[in-house]
Amino acid sequence: MKNLAALLTIYLLTSLVVFASAEISKAKLLPLAVSFILLFIAYIWYRRYSRKIELSEEIPEVDVGKVWALIFGLFFLSMLVRIPFVLLYGEPYEKIVVIYLILMTMTRILHCKPSVFGFKFEGIGKSLTVGAVYYAVLEFSAVIVQLVFVFLFVGEIYVIGYDFVPFLLSFPFATFCVGISEEGLFRGLMQTLLQKFYSAKVAIFVQSALFGLWHFIWHVSPLNFGEMAAHILSSFIIGALFGYFYSIAGNLAPLILVHGLVDSFPFGYVLNQTAVGKLANSSIFSQFMVYVAPYILSITLVFILTRRLAEWMKKP
């Protein structure tokens, strides 16, 4: 009970701090800076706490009912702070709060080292290499096919340049806050706990379904059910793809990098607006072939390569 009270207290305090920073400054800089300061504090706290308390390298014996309560409790608390941030500020500033929830749950509730839930940094160079290859296949196989289809359907070059500034500005937050929080919550905590009682397929499905629902809020204001359904479905697929990798590798480091790149690298593309306009007026078939088919191909390629990449990373 004492540890649960500590978790809820930290949850409320971090939420209030980030809310206050967002209210004080309508610009993104202050809440982003606060997020990184709190991230550093969390790291320092964990280093000191782990020296005082011996944390387990295995998940403790726990009742399956408590696991489900923990999963939905964390999801509810995370959504409770996520919804107002997205609706009020149009930004996912809740990420640092979720990181604190994850860290407190691992250490104070389950009394485990973060490595039990995939936060492994031994051989980090190899892990990041795997992540970079994983992302390259996922992103560029789709982009290349997309470029070809756009030229075939509208006779225009789709991407006319790349601006690194938006990418470099968004990458740190997308990786160290978004990547760590979402991979830690859904793949790390949820999937790891569920795999203790159920098959990997069941665990992957559950965390993927929750990961899909996690993204509905982006289409509430203004309300758009079509885009909401598409976002939930695409997030479910990504959650399942990442969950499959994690079920083999047991390591979140590559996925955190991939997550950061997925949420930041595409911002740098400079699109040919003539091509964009022609595509908007093109047939449904053309739009499907440009915006959907390339990603079906890239996801299929990554799915095929996942086991090889994960097993290569695990080799000493």
Secondary structure, DSSP 8 states (H G I E B T S, - for coil): -HHHHHHHHHHHHHHHHHHHHHHH-SSSHHHHHHHHHHHHHHHHHHHHHHHHS--BSS-----HHHHHHHHHHHHHHHHHHHHHHHHHHSS-TTHHHHHHHHHHIIIIIS-B-GGGGT---TTHHHHHHHHHHHHHHHHHHHHHHHHHHHHHHHSS-SEEEE-HHHHHHHHHHIIIIIIHHHIIIIIIIIIHHHTTTS-HHHHHHHHHHHHHHTTGGGGTTTT-HHHHHHHHHHHHHHHHHHHHHHHHH---HHHHHHHHHHTTGGGGEEE-HHHHHHHHTS-HHHHHHHHTHHHHHHHHHHHHHHHHHHHHHH--
